[in-house]
């Protein structure tokens, strides 16, 4: 049992230390504010406060974990054994920076509470993040720091007990539009046909007619192929279906379609099915609850996992809504247009609500690779190289790599054979 002495036990402190020691490192721990108790302890121990008590393992604490609310913070980036870090701790500290405050800053998404300009969909831009601005977005620094801390502790306490995690990979398939042409109804089909004719998209006109006459398969209908691929390479996957009414940003097949319901049931027979919440439900809790309930009726089982349309996250309200709708897992934490680790980690974590100063009962599963971010890369080999680099970073820290591809992108062969690229990505994980 690792004992941590601190002058004040706060929700922030217990939250981040339990995540680092228990979730990442597999080290059991306890806390104390009593000096006598700390000195008596014969096992491994750490002092986390302003000054060391004796000659023990000491990490000088930043004020962040002892404060409440949001304060303007000036961050200065340093380097610790080739890894960027911040919240420098001074010479007497056994670590050159406060690993716990820095990890809390990233996991809580502290910077997303600070003033920033949102994009057209209300999203935090990766370019405003400390990780992007300082070149470490593609490194799971929280996990890297944690393992370096473990090395330092093992050197001081050779009998320290810990449990090694193992690398994990999860493929998320986002189904916001289940079919390109099929099952869309007569009116929407005709409107699409006229639009394609008016814009001289003759190949789309041909494809529409061929799909309608059952001469060829709908390009987005790749579900059987994906299920077979995942089974062949023993890959964990999760299909997120949008099940919502039509709107400006929600253009899926009608929820009244028998064929659409049959498709969802078919997929749910093989893999987990979760909710891809609609754009409209982002700020409408009752609509979010309704979409969840309707999908549960279709698959006849609880829906606990959710991801938001266009990866929109507004902390902390998005997570409060998900909790109110009784979701227990979120897969929205990541950037659509940049590869990397939005929260600085590749380990799932509980969301910490800063205004309420409480750990919320929803687990955040951060993704690192999105198909849109890969689409900016011109050559297939470079796509696979970038994926391998991210994979290597996650593998080194025994984390969880989550990729996000949509059936729309996988069914699009206009700029590249996306299904072939995706197959190669899956093969990389199988090596």
BELSULQUI-V390015 format. One line per field, one symbol per residue. ss: DSSP state (@ for helix, = for strand, . for the rest). phi: phi as a letter, one per 40 degrees, with the letter a starting at -180 (. if undefined). psi: psi as a letter, one per 40 degrees, with the letter a starting at -180 (. if undefined). A space follows every 50 residues. Layout:
BEGIN
ss=???
phi=???
psi=???
END
This chain:
BEGIN
ss=.====.....@@@@@@@@@@@@@@....====..@@@@@@....=====. ......====..@@@@...........===..===..=........=.@@ @@@@@@@..@@@.............@@@.@@@@.......@@@@@@@@@@ @@@@@@...........========..........@@@@@@@@@@@@@.. .@@@@@@@@@@@..........@@@@@@@@@@...======......... .......@@@@@@@@@@@...======..@@@@.@@@@@@@@@@@@@@@. ....====@@@.....@@@@@@@@....==..................== ===....=======....==@@@@@....@@@@@@@@@@@@@@@@@...= ======@@@@.......@@@@@@@@@@@@@.
phi=.cbbcacacbdccccccccccccccgbcaababbcdccccccccabbbac bccbbccbbccccdcbcbgbbcbcbbcbbbfgbdaagdbgccccbcaccc ccccdcccfdccccdacccdbgcccdcccccccbgbccbccdccdccccd dcccccbdcdcabccbdbbbbcbcbcbcbcbcfbgcccccccccccccbg cccccdcdcccccfcacdcccbcccccccccdbfbcaacbccbaccadbb bccdcccccccccccccccbacbbccccdccdbbcccccccccccccccf acbbbabcdffcbbcccdcccccccgcbbbbccibcbbchbdbgabbdac cbccdcfacccaccbccbbbdcccccccbdccdcccccccdcccccbfcb cbbbbbcccccbbcbaccccccdccccdccc
psi=hhhhhiehhiddddddddddddddefhiiiiiehddddddheaiiihgad iidbfihhhhhiedeeiiahihhhhhhahhfehiiigieideidieigdd dddddddefddedihihiadefihhdeeiddddeffdehgdddddddddd ddddddgdehhihhiiiihhhhhhgdhdiddifeidddddddddddddef gdddddddddddefdiihdegfddddddddddefhhihhhhhgiihadeh fiiheehddddddddddeddihhihgiiddedfgddddddddddddddef iiheiiiihffhhgheddddddddefiehifegihdehiagdeeifhiii hhhddefihifhhhghiehiddddeehdhdddddddddddddddddefah hhihiiddddeheddigdddddddddddde.
END
